[in-house]
Amino acid sequence: MAGKSQISNPVERPHAGQDVRQGEIILRKRWQRALFAGDLAGIALLCLGLAFLALS
């Protein structure tokens, strides 16, 4: 097909660990830390509850 342009694949090079590092979670206020901890606990309880339901 003459009208279509060809897409070339760039050569992939390895990335340094510092370049691909994930961001930080910054929780400045007390309520932000409490909400974050509560969410993590809620997710853990949800997983345990689903596992319990799956086994019974």
SEGUPA-409968 format. One record per residue: x, y, z of N, C-alpha, C, O, CB in turn; residue number from 1; residue in one letter; chain. Coordinates in Angstrom, 1 decimal. Atoms other than C-alpha are relative to their C-alpha. Glycine has a CB too. Example, Ala and Ser with C-alpha at 12.3 -4.5 7.8 and 13.67 -1.06 7.14 Angstrom:
<pts>
+--------+---------+--------+---------+----------+--------+--------+---------+--------+--------+---------+--------+---------+----------+--------+-----+--------+--------+
| n.east | n.north |   n.up | ca.east | ca.north |  ca.up | c.east | c.north |   c.up | o.east | o.north |   o.up | cb.east | cb.north |  cb.up | num | residu | chaine |
+--------+---------+--------+---------+----------+--------+--------+---------+--------+--------+---------+--------+---------+----------+--------+-----+--------+--------+
|    0.9 |    -1.2 |    0.0 |    12.3 |     -4.5 |    7.8 |    0.9 |     1.2 |    0.0 |    1.9 |     1.2 |    0.7 |    -1.0 |      0.0 |    1.2 |   1 |      a |      A |
|   -0.9 |    -1.1 |    0.0 |    13.7 |     -1.1 |    7.1 |   -0.8 |     1.1 |    0.8 |   -0.3 |     2.2 |    0.9 |     0.4 |      0.5 |   -1.4 |   2 |      s |      A |
+--------+---------+--------+---------+----------+--------+--------+---------+--------+--------+---------+--------+---------+----------+--------+-----+--------+--------+
</pts>
This chain:
<pts>
+--------+---------+--------+---------+----------+--------+--------+---------+--------+--------+---------+--------+---------+----------+--------+-----+--------+--------+
| n.east | n.north |   n.up | ca.east | ca.north |  ca.up | c.east | c.north |   c.up | o.east | o.north |   o.up | cb.east | cb.north |  cb.up | num | residu | chaine |
+--------+---------+--------+---------+----------+--------+--------+---------+--------+--------+---------+--------+---------+----------+--------+-----+--------+--------+
|    0.8 |    -1.2 |    0.0 |     0.0 |      0.0 |    0.0 |    0.9 |     1.2 |    0.0 |    1.7 |     1.5 |    0.9 |    -1.0 |      0.0 |    1.2 |   1 |      m |      A |
|   -0.9 |    -1.1 |    0.2 |     1.7 |      3.1 |   -1.2 |   -0.3 |     1.2 |    0.9 |    0.6 |     1.9 |    1.2 |    -0.1 |      0.5 |   -1.4 |   2 |      a |      A |
|    0.3 |    -1.1 |   -0.8 |    -0.2 |      5.6 |    1.0 |    0.4 |    -0.1 |    1.5 |    0.4 |     0.9 |    2.1 |    -1.5 |      0.3 |   -0.1 |   3 |      g |      A |
|   -0.3 |     0.1 |   -1.5 |     0.7 |      4.2 |    4.4 |    1.5 |     0.1 |    0.2 |    2.3 |    -0.3 |   -0.5 |    -0.5 |     -1.4 |    0.5 |   4 |      k |      A |
|   -1.4 |    -0.1 |   -0.4 |     3.9 |      5.1 |    6.1 |    0.4 |    -1.1 |    0.9 |   -0.5 |    -1.7 |    1.6 |     0.2 |      1.4 |    0.8 |   5 |      s |      A |
|   -0.5 |     1.1 |   -0.8 |     6.0 |      2.5 |    7.7 |    0.5 |     0.4 |    1.3 |    1.2 |     1.4 |    1.5 |     1.2 |     -0.7 |   -0.8 |   6 |      q |      A |
|   -0.4 |    -0.4 |   -1.3 |     6.4 |      2.6 |   11.4 |    1.3 |    -0.8 |    0.4 |    1.3 |    -2.1 |    0.3 |    -1.1 |     -0.3 |    1.1 |   7 |      i |      A |
|   -1.3 |     0.7 |   -0.4 |    10.0 |      1.8 |   12.5 |    0.1 |    -0.1 |    1.5 |   -0.4 |     0.7 |    2.2 |     1.2 |      0.8 |   -0.6 |   8 |      s |      A |
|   -0.2 |     0.3 |   -1.4 |    10.8 |      0.3 |   15.9 |    1.3 |     0.6 |    0.4 |    2.4 |     0.2 |   -0.1 |    -0.1 |     -1.5 |    0.3 |   9 |      n |      A |
|   -1.3 |    -0.5 |   -0.4 |    13.4 |      2.3 |   17.7 |    0.8 |    -1.1 |    0.8 |    0.2 |    -2.0 |    1.4 |    -0.2 |      1.3 |    0.9 |  10 |      p |      A |
|   -0.8 |     1.0 |   -0.7 |    16.3 |      0.4 |   19.2 |   -0.2 |     0.2 |    1.5 |    0.0 |     1.4 |    2.0 |     1.5 |      0.1 |   -0.4 |  11 |      v |      A |
|    0.2 |    -0.1 |   -1.5 |    15.5 |     -0.3 |   22.9 |    1.3 |    -0.1 |    0.7 |    2.1 |    -1.0 |    0.4 |    -1.0 |     -1.0 |    0.5 |  12 |      e |      A |
|   -1.2 |     0.1 |   -0.7 |    18.3 |      0.4 |   25.3 |   -0.4 |    -0.2 |    1.5 |   -1.5 |     0.3 |    1.9 |     0.9 |      1.3 |   -0.1 |  13 |      r |      A |
|    0.3 |     0.2 |   -1.4 |    18.4 |     -0.6 |   29.0 |   -0.1 |     1.3 |    0.8 |    0.7 |     2.2 |    0.5 |     1.0 |     -0.9 |    0.6 |  14 |      p |      A |
|    0.2 |    -1.1 |   -0.8 |    17.2 |      1.9 |   31.5 |    0.8 |    -0.2 |    1.4 |    0.8 |    -1.3 |    1.9 |    -1.5 |      0.4 |    0.3 |  15 |      h |      A |
|   -0.7 |     0.1 |   -1.3 |    19.2 |      2.7 |   34.7 |   -1.1 |     0.0 |    1.0 |   -2.2 |     0.5 |    0.9 |     0.9 |      1.3 |    0.2 |  16 |      a |      A |
|    1.0 |     0.1 |   -1.0 |    17.4 |      1.9 |   37.9 |   -0.4 |     1.3 |    0.6 |   -1.6 |     1.5 |    1.0 |     0.6 |     -0.8 |    1.1 |  17 |      g |      A |
|    0.3 |    -1.3 |   -0.5 |    17.5 |      5.5 |   39.0 |   -1.0 |     0.7 |   -0.9 |   -1.9 |     1.5 |   -0.4 |     1.3 |      0.9 |    0.2 |  18 |      q |      A |
|    0.8 |    -0.7 |    0.9 |    15.7 |      6.6 |   35.9 |   -1.5 |    -0.6 |    0.0 |   -2.4 |     0.2 |   -0.2 |     0.5 |     -0.2 |   -1.4 |  19 |      d |      A |
|    1.4 |     0.6 |    0.0 |    12.7 |      4.2 |   36.3 |   -0.5 |    -0.2 |    1.4 |   -1.5 |    -1.0 |    1.6 |     0.1 |     -1.4 |   -0.7 |  20 |      v |      A |
|    0.5 |     0.1 |   -1.4 |    12.3 |      4.5 |   40.0 |   -1.4 |     0.6 |    0.2 |   -1.7 |     1.6 |   -0.4 |     1.0 |      0.7 |    1.0 |  21 |      r |      A |
|    1.3 |    -0.5 |   -0.3 |     8.8 |      4.9 |   41.3 |    0.0 |     1.2 |    0.9 |    1.0 |     1.5 |    1.5 |    -0.9 |     -1.1 |    0.6 |  22 |      q |      A |
|    0.0 |    -1.2 |   -0.8 |     7.7 |      8.1 |   43.0 |   -0.3 |    -0.3 |    1.5 |   -0.5 |    -1.5 |    1.9 |    -1.1 |      0.9 |   -0.5 |  23 |      g |      A |
|    0.2 |     0.1 |   -1.4 |     7.3 |      8.7 |   46.7 |   -1.4 |     0.3 |    0.4 |   -2.1 |     1.0 |   -0.3 |     1.0 |      0.9 |    0.8 |  24 |      e |      A |
|    1.3 |    -0.3 |   -0.5 |     4.1 |      8.7 |   48.7 |    0.3 |     1.0 |    1.1 |    0.9 |     0.7 |    2.1 |    -0.7 |     -1.3 |    0.5 |  25 |      i |      A |
|   -0.2 |    -1.1 |   -1.0 |     4.1 |     12.0 |   50.6 |   -1.3 |     0.2 |    0.7 |   -2.3 |     0.7 |    0.1 |     0.5 |      1.3 |   -0.7 |  26 |      i |      A |
|    1.2 |    -0.2 |   -0.8 |     1.6 |     12.1 |   53.4 |    0.4 |     1.0 |    1.1 |    1.0 |     0.7 |    2.1 |    -0.5 |     -1.3 |    0.7 |  27 |      l |      A |
|   -0.4 |    -1.0 |   -0.9 |     2.1 |     15.4 |   55.2 |   -0.9 |     0.2 |    1.3 |   -0.4 |     0.5 |    2.3 |     0.0 |      1.3 |   -0.7 |  28 |      r |      A |
|    0.9 |    -0.2 |   -1.1 |    -1.0 |     15.6 |   57.4 |   -0.3 |    -1.3 |    0.7 |   -0.2 |    -2.4 |    0.1 |    -1.3 |      0.6 |   -0.6 |  29 |      k |      A |
|    0.3 |     1.2 |   -0.8 |    -2.0 |     13.2 |   60.1 |   -1.2 |    -0.8 |   -0.6 |   -1.2 |    -2.0 |   -0.6 |    -0.4 |      0.4 |    1.5 |  30 |      r |      A |
|    1.1 |     0.7 |    0.6 |    -5.4 |     12.5 |   58.5 |    0.3 |    -0.7 |   -1.3 |   -0.3 |    -1.7 |   -1.6 |    -1.1 |      1.0 |   -0.2 |  31 |      w |      A |
|   -0.4 |     0.7 |    1.2 |    -3.7 |     11.6 |   55.2 |    0.7 |    -1.3 |    0.3 |    0.4 |    -2.3 |   -0.3 |     1.0 |      0.9 |   -0.8 |  32 |      q |      A |
|   -0.6 |     1.3 |   -0.4 |    -1.6 |      9.0 |   57.0 |   -1.0 |    -1.0 |    0.5 |   -0.9 |    -2.2 |    0.2 |     1.1 |      0.3 |    1.1 |  33 |      r |      A |
|    1.0 |     0.9 |   -0.5 |    -4.6 |      7.6 |   58.8 |   -0.8 |    -0.6 |   -1.1 |   -1.2 |    -1.8 |   -1.1 |    -0.9 |      0.8 |    1.0 |  34 |      a |      A |
|    0.8 |     0.4 |    1.1 |    -6.6 |      7.4 |   55.6 |    0.8 |    -1.1 |   -0.8 |    0.2 |    -2.1 |   -1.2 |    -0.4 |      1.1 |   -0.9 |  35 |      l |      A |
|   -0.8 |     0.9 |    0.8 |    -3.7 |      5.7 |   53.8 |    0.1 |    -1.4 |    0.7 |    0.0 |    -2.4 |    0.1 |     1.4 |      0.6 |   -0.2 |  36 |      f |      A |
|   -0.1 |     1.3 |   -0.8 |    -3.2 |      3.1 |   56.6 |   -1.4 |    -0.7 |    0.1 |   -1.4 |    -1.9 |    0.0 |     0.4 |      0.3 |    1.5 |  37 |      a |      A |
|    1.3 |     0.6 |    0.0 |    -7.0 |      2.5 |   56.8 |   -0.3 |    -0.6 |   -1.3 |   -0.9 |    -1.7 |   -1.4 |    -1.0 |      1.0 |    0.3 |  38 |      g |      A |
|    0.2 |     0.6 |    1.3 |    -7.1 |      1.9 |   53.1 |    0.8 |    -1.3 |   -0.2 |    0.2 |    -2.3 |   -0.7 |     0.3 |      1.0 |   -1.1 |  39 |      d |      A |
|   -0.8 |     1.2 |    0.1 |    -4.3 |     -0.6 |   53.2 |   -0.6 |    -1.1 |    0.9 |   -0.6 |    -2.3 |    0.4 |     1.5 |      0.3 |    0.5 |  40 |      l |      A |
|    0.7 |     1.0 |   -0.8 |    -6.0 |     -2.4 |   56.1 |   -1.2 |    -0.5 |   -0.6 |   -1.5 |    -1.7 |   -0.5 |    -0.2 |      0.6 |    1.4 |  41 |      a |      A |
|    1.3 |     0.4 |    0.6 |    -9.3 |     -2.4 |   54.3 |    0.3 |    -0.9 |   -1.2 |   -0.5 |    -1.9 |   -1.4 |    -0.7 |      1.2 |   -0.5 |  42 |      g |      A |
|   -0.3 |     0.8 |    1.1 |    -7.7 |     -3.9 |   51.2 |    0.4 |    -1.4 |    0.5 |    0.0 |    -2.4 |   -0.1 |     1.1 |      0.6 |   -0.9 |  43 |      i |      A |
|   -0.5 |     1.3 |   -0.5 |    -6.0 |     -6.6 |   53.3 |   -1.2 |    -0.8 |    0.6 |   -1.3 |    -2.0 |    0.3 |     1.0 |      0.2 |    1.2 |  44 |      a |      A |
|    1.2 |     0.7 |   -0.6 |    -9.4 |     -7.4 |   55.1 |   -0.8 |    -0.5 |   -1.2 |   -1.4 |    -1.6 |   -1.1 |    -0.8 |      0.9 |    0.9 |  45 |      l |      A |
|    0.8 |     0.4 |    1.2 |   -11.1 |     -7.5 |   51.7 |    0.6 |    -1.3 |   -0.6 |   -0.2 |    -2.2 |   -1.0 |    -0.1 |      1.1 |   -1.0 |  46 |      l |      A |
|   -0.6 |     1.1 |    0.5 |    -8.6 |    -10.0 |   50.4 |   -0.2 |    -1.2 |    0.9 |   -0.4 |    -2.3 |    0.4 |     1.5 |      0.2 |   -0.2 |  47 |      c |      A |
|    0.3 |     1.1 |   -0.9 |    -8.9 |    -12.2 |   53.5 |   -1.4 |    -0.4 |    0.0 |   -1.7 |    -1.7 |    0.0 |     0.4 |      0.4 |    1.4 |  48 |      l |      A |
|    1.4 |     0.4 |    0.1 |   -12.6 |    -12.1 |   53.3 |   -0.4 |    -0.7 |   -1.3 |   -1.1 |    -1.7 |   -1.2 |    -0.9 |      1.2 |    0.1 |  49 |      g |      A |
|    0.3 |     0.7 |    1.2 |   -12.7 |    -13.1 |   49.7 |    0.7 |    -1.4 |    0.0 |    0.1 |    -2.3 |   -0.6 |     0.6 |      0.8 |   -1.2 |  50 |      l |      A |
|   -0.6 |     1.3 |   -0.1 |   -10.2 |    -15.9 |   50.4 |   -0.8 |    -0.9 |    0.9 |   -0.9 |    -2.1 |    0.6 |     1.4 |      0.1 |    0.5 |  51 |      a |      A |
|    0.8 |     0.8 |   -0.9 |   -12.4 |    -17.1 |   53.2 |   -1.3 |    -0.5 |   -0.7 |   -1.6 |    -1.6 |   -0.6 |    -0.4 |      0.8 |    1.3 |  52 |      f |      A |
|    1.2 |     0.4 |    0.7 |   -15.5 |    -17.1 |   51.0 |    0.3 |    -1.0 |   -1.1 |   -0.5 |    -1.9 |   -1.4 |    -0.6 |      1.3 |   -0.6 |  53 |      l |      A |
|   -0.4 |     0.9 |    1.1 |   -13.6 |    -18.9 |   48.2 |    0.2 |    -1.4 |    0.6 |    0.0 |    -2.4 |   -0.1 |     1.2 |      0.5 |   -0.7 |  54 |      a |      A |
|   -0.3 |     1.3 |   -0.6 |   -12.6 |    -21.7 |   50.6 |   -1.2 |    -0.7 |    0.7 |   -1.2 |    -1.9 |    0.9 |     1.1 |      0.2 |    1.1 |  55 |      l |      A |
|    1.2 |     0.6 |   -0.6 |   -16.0 |    -22.2 |   52.2 |   -1.1 |    -0.4 |   -0.9 |   -2.1 |    -0.9 |   -0.5 |    -0.5 |      0.9 |    1.1 |  56 |      s |      A |
+--------+---------+--------+---------+----------+--------+--------+---------+--------+--------+---------+--------+---------+----------+--------+-----+--------+--------+
</pts>
